[in-house]
Amino acid sequence: MGLVLLLVAILITGAAVWYTIVIHRSGSLASESLESTTVPSAQMFVSSTCGVDPTAAQLDVTTTIHSLAAEYPFLGLTPIDRRISLFQPASFQQFSYEGVSIDLPWPGAVTIQSRKGVGTQIRFPNGKFVMLVNPYPDLSLRQDFVNSAKTSDEQAEFYCLFGQGDLKSNEEFFNLVINASPQTLISGTSSPKDVLAQSLLLPIKLTLFYDSSTQAIYRFPSPTFHVFEFTDWPAKEQSYIFLFDAQDRGRLITTSATQNEIDFIVSSIREL
């Protein structure tokens, strides 16, 4: 029964964190969505696989998830794998800020604004910009989730639900979260185990979006990073790019660059 209290704790304590992050990232996202998420019945949790009884009553989530998905359609987005292009601009300028060197494919004198605890923005005369966010805003995302399982039984249930690999790596956990989909919760073929796992991941996924205009999520490797791109194109000319290096450290940049320009920029980044 420990996972019942654990889930309640995640949803209650997560509400305040979720509200703070989402309002900071996009004022258009309202806090009541997480608070309306249905908490599973205690009947769901017994000593069968992962603590979930496959014959137990279904979660009463259909109405809630339909409403959530309708209000925030980007929650249904999952990663699209793509190959990075070999685009080369006619010229570029190199900069070194926030612990990295970066090549930017636009000409002209730049305006640079740096703020401690926020990062550095580099803006060009043509309106193009790159923002190097520092510190990485989701540094403790995985660890906070793992630490919410307090007892050995709860930890075993977590590993059973998600797999140890997905919980031990920041990149793998990020990938796990963004693959969560409301469709799993409303599908008649989903197992109770999958329903429970998705109900834990979807509130976390909502916190990762900076903009409700997100149109697609792309996943691809660069020479130095594993890349996850949340793009607003063509609704808005802006993308949010999460980078994970070989040491499993995360970085975030946001930019108005086109896709080819993003590929060039991401390929150029080197840690100092």
GUMIKE-580911 format. One record per residue (C-alpha): x, y negated, z negated; residue number from 1; residue in three letters. Coordinates in Angstrom, 3 decimals. Each point is the difference from the previous one (the first is absolute). Last residue first. Layout:
px;py;pz;seq;type
X;Y;Z;NUM;ALA
...
END
This chain:
px;py;pz;seq;type
35.200;-24.504;21.981;272;LEU
-2.886;2.076;1.360;271;GLU
-0.298;-0.019;3.780;270;ARG
-3.036;-1.016;1.993;269;ILE
0.443;0.036;3.788;268;SER
-2.338;2.886;0.835;267;SER
-2.798;-1.686;-1.964;266;VAL
0.441;-3.217;1.985;265;ILE
0.096;1.695;3.417;264;PHE
-3.067;2.145;-0.744;263;ASP
-1.819;-3.021;-1.397;262;ILE
0.768;-1.955;3.180;261;GLU
-1.478;2.791;2.105;260;ASN
-3.091;0.031;-2.228;259;GLN
-0.448;-3.781;0.107;258;THR
1.432;-2.083;-2.839;257;ALA
-2.216;-1.928;-2.436;256;SER
1.864;1.496;-2.939;255;THR
-0.233;1.584;-3.426;254;THR
2.886;1.847;-1.602;253;ILE
-0.118;2.544;-2.790;252;LEU
2.758;2.140;-1.466;251;ARG
-0.024;3.364;-1.760;250;GLY
2.866;2.041;-1.381;249;ARG
-0.031;3.745;0.701;248;ASP
3.834;0.160;0.098;247;GLN
-0.116;0.681;3.752;246;ALA
-2.021;-3.184;0.527;245;ASP
-3.738;-0.643;-0.164;244;PHE
-1.508;-2.923;1.926;243;LEU
-3.517;-1.422;-0.267;242;PHE
-0.987;-2.378;2.795;241;ILE
-2.927;-2.402;-0.243;240;TYR
-1.106;-1.344;3.393;239;SER
-1.399;-3.314;1.186;238;GLN
-1.495;-1.472;3.148;237;GLU
-3.613;0.281;-1.077;236;LYS
-2.857;1.997;1.508;235;ALA
2.408;1.379;2.648;234;PRO
2.014;1.016;-1.963;233;TRP
-0.540;0.316;-3.764;232;ASP
2.709;2.634;-0.357;231;THR
0.894;2.188;-2.980;230;PHE
3.400;1.469;0.865;229;GLU
1.556;2.944;-1.820;228;PHE
3.706;0.483;0.737;227;VAL
2.536;2.621;-1.028;226;HIS
3.224;-1.937;-0.055;225;PHE
3.558;-0.288;1.342;224;THR
-0.031;0.913;3.705;223;PRO
-3.779;-0.559;0.117;222;SER
-2.641;2.653;-0.596;221;PRO
-3.708;-0.383;0.762;220;PHE
-3.410;-0.297;-1.645;219;ARG
-2.647;-2.391;1.281;218;TYR
-3.096;-1.158;-1.899;217;ILE
-2.733;-1.696;2.027;216;ALA
-2.448;-2.932;0.111;215;GLN
0.626;-1.776;-3.314;214;THR
-2.361;-2.979;-0.242;213;SER
-0.667;0.551;-3.730;212;SER
3.484;-1.284;-0.739;211;ASP
2.629;0.861;-2.564;210;TYR
-0.950;3.662;-0.088;209;PHE
1.897;2.204;-2.441;208;LEU
-2.498;-0.421;-2.868;207;THR
-2.716;1.851;1.946;206;LEU
2.237;3.057;0.253;205;LYS
0.141;0.228;-3.796;204;ILE
-3.808;0.103;-0.238;203;PRO
0.051;2.694;2.741;202;LEU
2.511;2.297;-1.697;201;LEU
-1.927;1.256;-3.044;200;LEU
-3.243;0.628;1.896;199;SER
2.056;1.691;2.721;198;GLN
1.455;2.541;-2.419;197;ALA
-3.399;0.730;-1.562;196;LEU
-1.663;0.537;3.374;195;VAL
2.875;2.188;1.160;194;ASP
-0.288;2.255;-3.054;193;LYS
-3.793;0.134;0.281;192;PRO
0.507;1.317;3.565;191;SER
-0.984;-2.101;2.989;190;SER
-2.389;1.627;2.507;189;THR
-2.995;-2.277;-0.628;188;GLY
2.095;-3.019;0.809;187;SER
-0.806;-3.097;-2.056;186;ILE
3.116;-0.009;-2.169;185;LEU
2.348;1.068;2.774;184;THR
-1.338;-2.761;2.251;183;GLN
0.986;-2.606;-2.593;182;PRO
3.609;0.571;1.106;181;SER
3.341;0.452;-1.760;180;ALA
2.917;0.028;2.448;179;ASN
1.177;-3.347;-1.394;178;ILE
0.408;1.559;-3.450;177;VAL
1.991;3.053;1.087;176;LEU
2.353;-2.114;2.113;175;ASN
0.667;-2.302;-2.951;174;PHE
0.585;3.092;-2.170;173;PHE
2.420;1.402;2.569;172;GLU
1.919;-3.280;0.158;171;GLU
0.193;-0.416;-3.754;170;ASN
1.183;3.601;-0.390;169;SER
-0.759;2.326;-2.910;168;LYS
-3.803;0.005;0.257;167;LEU
-0.311;1.182;3.612;166;ASP
2.637;2.677;-0.581;165;GLY
-1.738;1.393;-3.084;164;GLN
-3.221;0.779;1.829;163;GLY
-3.134;-2.154;-0.132;162;PHE
-2.741;1.871;-1.837;161;LEU
2.164;2.715;-1.554;160;CYS
2.654;-2.505;-1.006;159;TYR
-2.660;-2.169;-1.624;158;PHE
-1.566;2.987;-1.779;157;GLU
3.416;1.028;-1.356;156;ALA
0.576;-3.563;-1.238;155;GLN
-3.384;0.023;-1.728;154;GLU
0.827;3.305;-1.703;153;ASP
3.432;-1.277;-1.066;152;SER
-1.657;-3.013;-1.601;151;THR
0.136;-3.697;0.901;150;LYS
-0.953;-0.115;3.674;149;ALA
-0.119;-3.802;0.408;148;SER
3.778;0.117;0.326;147;ASN
-0.293;1.413;3.539;146;VAL
-2.204;-2.900;1.135;145;PHE
2.207;-2.612;-1.658;144;ASP
3.054;1.626;1.573;143;GLN
-1.495;-0.057;3.486;142;ARG
-0.990;-3.679;-0.016;141;LEU
3.010;-1.244;-1.987;140;SER
1.785;-1.869;2.807;139;LEU
-3.180;-1.017;1.795;138;ASP
0.786;-3.719;0.335;137;PRO
3.563;0.324;1.384;136;TYR
1.814;-2.852;-1.694;135;PRO
0.519;-1.774;2.299;134;ASN
-2.119;-0.424;3.125;133;VAL
1.951;-0.839;3.148;132;LEU
-2.426;-2.180;1.958;131;MET
0.484;-0.235;3.757;130;VAL
-1.371;-2.800;2.139;129;PHE
-1.091;-0.997;3.496;128;LYS
-1.468;-3.496;0.363;127;GLY
1.955;-0.919;3.156;126;ASN
2.290;-2.241;-2.078;125;PRO
1.120;2.974;-2.127;124;PHE
-0.767;0.996;-3.600;123;ARG
2.172;2.030;-2.381;122;ILE
-1.758;0.828;-3.287;121;GLN
1.978;1.211;-3.006;120;THR
-1.191;1.939;-3.045;119;GLY
-2.550;-0.223;-2.818;118;VAL
1.796;0.471;-3.334;117;GLY
2.347;-2.874;0.712;116;LYS
-1.265;-2.184;2.816;115;ARG
1.700;-0.486;3.329;114;SER
-1.204;-2.200;2.865;113;GLN
1.839;-0.107;3.303;112;ILE
-0.989;-2.206;2.930;111;THR
1.728;1.062;3.184;110;VAL
1.707;-1.821;2.855;109;ALA
-0.761;1.598;3.343;108;GLY
-0.122;3.366;1.711;107;PRO
-1.944;3.165;-0.847;106;TRP
0.981;3.667;-0.223;105;PRO
0.810;0.309;-3.715;104;LEU
2.938;2.127;-1.149;103;ASP
0.073;0.986;-3.691;102;ILE
2.705;0.362;-2.644;101;SER
-1.263;1.259;-3.333;100;VAL
0.299;-0.722;-3.720;99;GLY
-2.732;-2.636;-0.235;98;GLU
1.475;-2.120;2.781;97;TYR
2.492;0.361;2.848;96;SER
-0.944;-1.401;3.409;95;PHE
0.811;0.869;3.604;94;GLN
-1.391;-1.856;3.019;93;GLN
-1.201;1.612;3.192;92;PHE
0.259;-0.215;3.774;91;SER
-1.639;1.396;3.132;90;ALA
-1.841;2.476;-2.197;89;PRO
0.723;3.740;0.021;88;GLN
-2.893;2.466;-0.262;87;PHE
1.031;3.597;-0.655;86;LEU
-3.445;0.989;-1.256;85;SER
-0.647;1.877;-3.250;84;ILE
-1.945;3.196;0.506;83;ARG
-3.514;0.289;-1.384;82;ARG
-1.911;1.859;-2.686;81;ASP
-3.430;-1.390;-0.849;80;ILE
-0.590;-0.272;-3.736;79;PRO
-3.523;0.122;-1.463;78;THR
-2.685;-2.692;0.132;77;LEU
-3.228;0.795;-1.858;76;GLY
0.732;-2.566;-2.701;75;LEU
0.153;-2.599;2.805;74;PHE
-3.799;0.087;0.115;73;PRO
-0.217;-1.924;-3.300;72;TYR
-3.666;-0.874;-0.535;71;GLU
-1.296;2.963;1.999;70;ALA
2.544;2.383;-1.544;69;ALA
-0.931;-1.133;-3.515;68;LEU
-3.726;0.330;0.657;67;SER
0.372;3.449;1.553;66;HIS
2.288;0.924;-2.893;65;ILE
-2.518;-1.059;-2.641;64;THR
-2.955;1.682;1.678;63;THR
1.855;3.297;0.507;62;THR
1.754;0.061;-3.360;61;VAL
-2.130;2.160;-2.273;60;ASP
2.719;2.623;-0.314;59;LEU
-1.229;3.467;0.889;58;GLN
-1.180;2.363;-2.727;57;ALA
2.377;2.786;-0.931;56;ALA
0.611;3.096;2.145;55;THR
3.571;-0.947;0.951;54;PRO
0.831;-0.639;-3.677;53;ASP
2.839;-2.502;-0.153;52;VAL
2.782;0.395;-2.587;51;GLY
2.613;0.182;2.741;50;CYS
-1.420;3.407;0.980;49;THR
-2.311;1.271;-2.743;48;SER
0.190;-1.020;-3.668;47;SER
-2.872;-2.430;0.004;46;VAL
-0.524;-3.531;1.232;45;PHE
-2.930;-0.840;2.244;44;MET
-2.614;0.307;-2.732;43;GLN
1.556;-3.072;-1.636;42;ALA
-1.663;-2.028;2.742;41;SER
2.205;-2.026;2.303;40;PRO
0.265;-3.774;-0.484;39;VAL
-1.846;-1.939;2.702;38;THR
1.820;-2.997;1.445;37;THR
-2.004;-3.120;-0.799;36;SER
2.823;-1.594;-1.987;35;GLU
2.323;0.516;2.945;34;LEU
-2.312;-1.921;2.299;33;SER
-0.821;-2.744;-2.529;32;GLU
3.332;-1.723;0.459;31;SER
-0.737;-1.832;3.234;30;ALA
2.319;-0.243;2.986;29;LEU
-0.160;-3.307;1.863;28;SER
2.684;-1.588;-2.190;27;GLY
2.577;2.256;1.571;26;SER
3.313;1.001;-1.505;25;ARG
-0.270;-1.724;-3.357;24;HIS
-3.663;0.971;-0.320;23;ILE
1.015;3.556;0.852;22;VAL
2.860;0.189;-2.478;21;ILE
-1.803;-1.509;-2.998;20;THR
-3.238;1.892;0.559;19;TYR
1.810;3.299;0.501;18;TRP
1.970;-0.469;-3.212;17;VAL
-3.174;-0.760;-1.939;16;ALA
-1.910;2.858;1.578;15;ALA
2.886;2.437;-0.383;14;GLY
-0.402;0.067;-3.756;13;THR
-3.605;1.144;0.339;12;ILE
0.404;2.220;3.074;11;LEU
3.193;1.621;-1.189;10;ILE
-1.378;0.494;-3.513;9;ALA
-3.161;1.629;1.338;8;VAL
2.129;2.307;2.127;7;LEU
2.134;0.958;-2.979;6;LEU
-3.005;0.578;-2.223;5;LEU
-1.387;2.434;2.558;4;VAL
3.452;1.462;0.645;3;LEU
0.281;1.162;-3.609;2;GLY
-3.038;2.267;0.208;1;MET
END
